Amino acid sequence: MKAVYIKEPGKLEVIDVEKPSIKKDTQVLVKITAAGICGSDIHIFHGTHAYATYPRIIGHEGCGIVEEVGSAVTDLKPGDSVIIEPITGCGTCYACRHGRYNCCPDIKVAGVHIDGVMEEYFVTERNKLYKYDPNELTPVEAATAEPYTVGAQANAQANTQPGDLVLIHGAGPIGMIICDIAEKRGATVIVSEVNEDRLKIAKDFGAKYTINPKKEDLKEAIMKITDGKGVNVVFETSGVPALTSLSVELLSPHGRLVPLTFAPEPVPINFRLMNKNELVIAGTRNQNGKFPEVVESLPSRKDRIDKLVTHVFPAEEAEKAFDTAMDKTSGSCKVVITF
């Protein structure tokens, strides 16, 4: 069977590997239909992912069709369409015991620590699968579920409320998704992005205001929009360390900052402002129990999902798919590979 494989940083290829088989009665064999390319997959390709091991079949944004079920699986059958949750915690550490398996120190993420979903067949536990109606979602649309859970987790960490003023640094796929979810929660959203094409798309995802910080002073623009009060929530998705530091200055009292990036070096924070305004910095990683609500919501988001996914390639053209996702002039947002 085909698999998208990174032998070592910079070496991506489509190879033939042995089809996996069910080893436990609680497992399910899934025939993969679509898998999204995430920024973390690109980091794995470049060798800049902090946790990936090599060689690796990559991919953690996947969906497919049930091919075979273990003897203990009674609520799924061959032919069912399913979305895959790619993370598993150890179940015994402090985080897992408190229901936070998404930040387990021994977490296993498909495509990062173990082989992922960019292969024709994938075996996983039954409790990591969520049924969806193929009459309501195409496989390409269903493959966006995992990044939508990341956006849902980030908004949960920020406790985004109706009436909040929200600033999002960066209008990549995750920035767009966070914008969509925040706007649907009743927030007013501002998106800051240097790419004009993506700024235009941000409007389609619910952004009321857009700012290009290359063309206008970001802090001045924010204070003008907020009458000098600052925003209530900031999501930092751009990966620019200076923006994390700046965000503290852009927040109102009782504001919340959710940095979604893993900066390689420590980022300075003004704790005088932190304490004066009782700000909260809320880390976020993966998602925690967000798949049921996201899968249920996806059909109502089809108009935005179809704008989010800009390019689709067959698995045989995985190299071209990655080149497109990495090319800032390609007009790509979310790129999906199909099997």
C-alpha positions as semicolon CSV with decimal commas, in nm:
position;residue;x (nm);y (nm);z (nm)
1;M;0,000;0,000;0,000
2;K;0,107;0,363;-0,052
3;A;0,235;0,579;0,233
4;V;0,377;0,931;0,256
5;Y;0,711;0,880;0,423
6;I;0,982;1,108;0,558
7;K;1,301;0,909;0,599
8;E;1,490;1,207;0,738
9;P;1,449;1,585;0,727
10;G;1,416;1,705;0,368
11;K;1,348;1,360;0,222
12;L;0,979;1,301;0,150
13;E;0,861;1,023;-0,078
14;V;0,566;0,797;-0,147
15;I;0,663;0,438;-0,073
16;D;0,503;0,095;-0,069
17;V;0,466;-0,058;0,278
18;E;0,294;-0,362;0,418
19;K;-0,077;-0,323;0,491
20;P;-0,133;-0,311;0,870
21;S;-0,359;-0,560;1,043
22;I;-0,570;-0,563;1,358
23;K;-0,373;-0,692;1,659
24;K;-0,632;-0,640;1,936
25;D;-1,004;-0,706;1,952
26;T;-1,069;-0,337;2,030
27;Q;-0,900;-0,214;1,713
28;V;-1,038;-0,106;1,376
29;L;-0,878;-0,111;1,030
30;V;-0,961;0,207;0,840
31;K;-0,917;0,263;0,468
32;I;-0,796;0,624;0,455
33;T;-0,979;0,852;0,213
34;A;-0,829;1,194;0,291
35;A;-0,556;1,349;0,508
36;G;-0,475;1,716;0,559
37;I;-0,128;1,868;0,561
38;C;-0,063;2,053;0,887
39;G;0,206;2,307;0,966
40;S;0,355;2,047;1,198
41;D;0,395;1,807;0,903
42;I;0,593;2,079;0,728
43;H;0,807;2,121;1,041
44;I;0,870;1,745;1,039
45;F;0,974;1,771;0,674
46;H;1,215;2,054;0,756
47;G;1,348;1,884;1,071
48;T;1,227;2,163;1,299
49;H;0,956;1,972;1,486
50;A;1,051;1,947;1,853
51;Y;0,907;1,600;1,912
52;A;0,907;1,405;1,583
53;T;1,113;1,092;1,537
54;Y;1,240;0,950;1,208
55;P;1,180;0,769;0,981
56;R;0,807;0,838;0,991
57;I;0,486;0,793;0,796
58;I;0,336;1,134;0,862
59;G;-0,013;1,282;0,897
60;H;-0,258;1,328;1,183
61;E;-0,559;1,491;1,011
62;G;-0,739;1,193;0,866
63;C;-1,067;1,026;0,783
64;G;-1,167;0,707;0,608
65;I;-1,398;0,411;0,575
66;V;-1,407;0,117;0,815
67;E;-1,258;-0,189;0,646
68;E;-1,254;-0,437;0,936
69;V;-1,336;-0,435;1,308
70;G;-1,202;-0,632;1,602
71;S;-1,426;-0,886;1,774
72;A;-1,497;-0,653;2,068
73;V;-1,617;-0,369;1,843
74;T;-1,994;-0,384;1,814
75;D;-2,094;-0,028;1,722
76;L;-1,898;0,011;1,399
77;K;-1,918;-0,195;1,083
78;P;-1,737;-0,212;0,750
79;G;-1,845;0,072;0,527
80;D;-1,895;0,328;0,806
81;S;-1,736;0,668;0,743
82;V;-1,513;0,777;1,032
83;I;-1,289;1,061;1,145
84;I;-0,971;0,975;1,336
85;E;-0,854;1,124;1,665
86;P;-0,473;1,100;1,641
87;I;-0,360;1,138;2,004
88;T;-0,335;0,892;2,292
89;G;-0,220;0,959;2,649
90;C;-0,060;0,711;2,887
91;G;-0,370;0,707;3,110
92;T;-0,177;0,706;3,438
93;C;0,017;1,034;3,470
94;Y;-0,108;1,341;3,658
95;A;-0,239;1,507;3,340
96;C;-0,422;1,195;3,222
97;R;-0,571;1,127;3,566
98;H;-0,716;1,478;3,555
99;G;-0,861;1,432;3,207
100;R;-0,591;1,628;3,024
101;Y;-0,447;1,353;2,808
102;N;-0,366;1,610;2,539
103;C;-0,062;1,725;2,739
104;C;0,049;1,384;2,868
105;P;0,431;1,376;2,886
106;D;0,423;1,035;2,715
107;I;0,163;1,130;2,454
108;K;0,163;0,942;2,125
109;V;0,057;1,149;1,824
110;A;0,002;0,974;1,493
111;G;0,248;1,102;1,236
112;V;0,482;1,239;1,504
113;H;0,572;0,969;1,758
114;I;0,410;0,677;1,573
115;D;0,321;0,625;1,208
116;G;0,038;0,846;1,089
117;V;-0,266;0,859;0,863
118;M;-0,102;0,945;0,530
119;E;-0,122;0,583;0,421
120;E;-0,387;0,376;0,248
121;Y;-0,479;0,179;0,562
122;F;-0,450;0,273;0,928
123;V;-0,520;0,071;1,245
124;T;-0,644;0,245;1,559
125;E;-0,849;0,186;1,871
126;R;-1,227;0,206;1,842
127;N;-1,244;0,492;2,092
128;K;-1,037;0,708;1,856
129;L;-1,298;0,701;1,578
130;Y;-1,603;0,923;1,523
131;K;-1,873;0,841;1,272
132;Y;-1,991;1,101;1,025
133;D;-2,256;1,106;0,754
134;P;-2,096;1,089;0,406
135;N;-2,414;1,246;0,266
136;E;-2,335;1,562;0,466
137;L;-1,956;1,580;0,432
138;T;-1,710;1,481;0,163
139;P;-1,389;1,307;0,279
140;V;-1,194;1,626;0,203
141;E;-1,428;1,825;0,428
142;A;-1,418;1,558;0,700
143;A;-1,037;1,571;0,701
144;T;-1,058;1,924;0,849
145;A;-1,209;1,791;1,174
146;E;-0,876;1,758;1,356
147;P;-0,760;2,117;1,295
148;Y;-1,108;2,234;1,394
149;T;-1,062;2,054;1,728
150;V;-0,739;2,250;1,776
151;G;-0,934;2,571;1,720
152;A;-1,204;2,458;1,960
153;Q;-0,943;2,376;2,225
154;A;-0,778;2,715;2,187
155;N;-1,111;2,896;2,226
156;A;-1,191;2,683;2,530
157;Q;-0,857;2,776;2,686
158;A;-0,931;3,143;2,616
159;N;-1,288;3,108;2,746
160;T;-1,402;3,316;2,448
161;Q;-1,729;3,483;2,540
162;P;-2,009;3,663;2,350
163;G;-1,911;4,028;2,313
164;D;-1,537;3,966;2,354
165;L;-1,296;4,155;2,130
166;V;-1,057;3,895;1,990
167;L;-0,729;3,949;1,804
168;I;-0,573;3,670;1,599
169;H;-0,213;3,702;1,484
170;G;-0,184;3,506;1,159
171;A;-0,443;3,393;0,904
172;G;-0,314;3,048;0,824
173;P;-0,551;2,749;0,849
174;I;-0,552;2,743;1,231
175;G;-0,595;3,120;1,250
176;M;-0,893;3,097;1,013
177;I;-1,049;2,815;1,215
178;I;-1,003;3,000;1,545
179;C;-1,166;3,303;1,381
180;D;-1,462;3,092;1,267
181;I;-1,516;2,941;1,612
182;A;-1,466;3,268;1,800
183;E;-1,714;3,449;1,574
184;K;-1,968;3,170;1,616
185;R;-1,922;3,207;1,995
186;G;-2,036;3,568;1,962
187;A;-1,699;3,745;1,967
188;T;-1,592;4,036;1,746
189;V;-1,275;3,926;1,568
190;I;-0,974;4,121;1,442
191;V;-0,722;3,937;1,221
192;S;-0,366;4,061;1,169
193;E;-0,182;3,912;0,870
194;V;0,083;4,030;0,621
195;N;-0,055;3,824;0,331
196;E;-0,328;4,026;0,160
197;D;-0,489;3,721;0,000
198;R;-0,533;3,558;0,338
199;L;-0,668;3,881;0,487
200;K;-0,944;3,871;0,226
201;I;-1,028;3,511;0,317
202;A;-1,038;3,605;0,687
203;K;-1,346;3,816;0,618
204;D;-1,521;3,499;0,497
205;F;-1,438;3,336;0,831
206;G;-1,604;3,603;1,041
207;A;-1,336;3,867;1,088
208;K;-1,495;4,211;1,131
209;Y;-1,161;4,392;1,112
210;T;-0,840;4,304;0,927
211;I;-0,497;4,462;0,971
212;N;-0,181;4,427;0,764
213;P;0,097;4,513;1,015
214;K;0,334;4,582;0,726
215;K;0,110;4,868;0,617
216;E;-0,004;5,012;0,949
217;D;0,114;5,012;1,309
218;L;-0,053;4,715;1,475
219;K;-0,073;4,861;1,825
220;E;-0,214;5,190;1,699
221;A;-0,472;5,009;1,489
222;I;-0,583;4,792;1,782
223;M;-0,617;5,086;2,017
224;K;-0,816;5,278;1,757
225;I;-1,059;4,988;1,710
226;T;-1,096;4,935;2,087
227;D;-1,105;5,304;2,191
228;G;-0,777;5,255;2,373
229;K;-0,907;4,972;2,592
230;G;-0,731;4,681;2,425
231;V;-0,866;4,344;2,317
232;N;-0,997;4,084;2,558
233;V;-0,838;3,779;2,393
234;V;-0,530;3,730;2,175
235;F;-0,449;3,413;1,982
236;E;-0,090;3,403;1,855
237;T;-0,073;3,164;1,557
238;S;0,191;3,333;1,342
239;G;0,500;3,193;1,510
240;V;0,664;3,536;1,545
241;P;0,806;3,551;1,902
242;A;0,790;3,932;1,920
243;L;0,413;3,916;1,876
244;T;0,376;3,708;2,191
245;S;0,554;3,979;2,387
246;L;0,355;4,257;2,217
247;S;0,026;4,081;2,288
248;V;0,055;4,155;2,659
249;E;0,048;4,526;2,572
250;L;-0,259;4,483;2,351
251;L;-0,477;4,316;2,614
252;S;-0,739;4,480;2,830
253;P;-0,750;4,416;3,205
254;H;-0,860;4,055;3,264
255;G;-0,742;3,973;2,912
256;R;-0,633;3,627;2,798
257;L;-0,344;3,530;2,572
258;V;-0,334;3,190;2,402
259;P;-0,002;3,129;2,222
260;L;-0,034;2,838;1,980
261;T;0,327;2,835;1,869
262;F;0,631;2,652;2,006
263;A;0,905;2,916;1,990
264;P;1,254;2,760;1,996
265;E;1,376;3,020;2,248
266;P;1,212;3,167;2,563
267;V;0,993;3,471;2,493
268;P;1,016;3,776;2,726
269;I;0,691;3,875;2,897
270;N;0,618;4,201;3,081
271;F;0,503;4,068;3,418
272;R;0,440;4,418;3,549
273;L;0,151;4,443;3,302
274;M;0,059;4,081;3,363
275;N;-0,001;4,143;3,732
276;K;-0,137;4,496;3,702
277;N;-0,412;4,379;3,465
278;E;-0,443;4,026;3,603
279;L;-0,385;3,877;3,260
280;V;-0,394;3,506;3,187
281;I;-0,159;3,321;2,954
282;A;-0,324;2,991;2,869
283;G;-0,119;2,727;2,694
284;T;-0,290;2,500;2,446
285;R;-0,184;2,174;2,287
286;N;-0,374;1,941;2,055
287;Q;-0,731;1,906;2,183
288;N;-0,913;1,748;2,473
289;G;-1,248;1,581;2,412
290;K;-1,340;1,820;2,131
291;F;-1,408;1,571;1,851
292;P;-1,778;1,502;1,927
293;E;-1,877;1,870;1,920
294;V;-1,661;1,945;1,615
295;V;-1,784;1,649;1,410
296;E;-2,142;1,749;1,488
297;S;-2,074;2,109;1,382
298;L;-1,888;2,046;1,057
299;P;-2,192;2,022;0,824
300;S;-2,298;2,371;0,931
301;R;-1,949;2,500;0,847
302;K;-1,929;2,362;0,492
303;D;-1,923;2,706;0,329
304;R;-1,617;2,805;0,531
305;I;-1,449;2,465;0,504
306;D;-1,475;2,479;0,126
307;K;-1,291;2,814;0,135
308;L;-1,035;2,679;0,384
309;V;-0,935;2,387;0,160
310;T;-0,772;2,546;-0,143
311;H;-0,583;2,251;-0,295
312;V;-0,640;1,875;-0,317
313;F;-0,384;1,626;-0,449
314;P;-0,381;1,245;-0,487
315;A;-0,130;1,065;-0,267
316;E;0,092;0,997;-0,567
317;E;0,149;1,374;-0,587
318;A;0,239;1,420;-0,220
319;E;0,562;1,602;-0,301
320;K;0,370;1,851;-0,514
321;A;0,113;1,888;-0,235
322;F;0,386;1,976;0,016
323;D;0,554;2,214;-0,227
324;T;0,220;2,392;-0,270
325;A;0,155;2,407;0,106
326;M;0,503;2,552;0,166
327;D;0,490;2,805;-0,120
328;K;0,370;3,139;0,018
329;T;0,289;3,255;-0,335
330;S;0,070;2,954;-0,424
331;G;-0,247;3,095;-0,271
332;S;-0,282;2,782;-0,061
333;C;-0,447;2,765;0,278
334;K;-0,534;2,408;0,372
335;V;-0,393;2,139;0,140
336;V;-0,544;1,790;0,150
337;I;-0,411;1,459;0,016
338;T;-0,657;1,193;-0,100
339;F;-0,620;0,816;-0,124
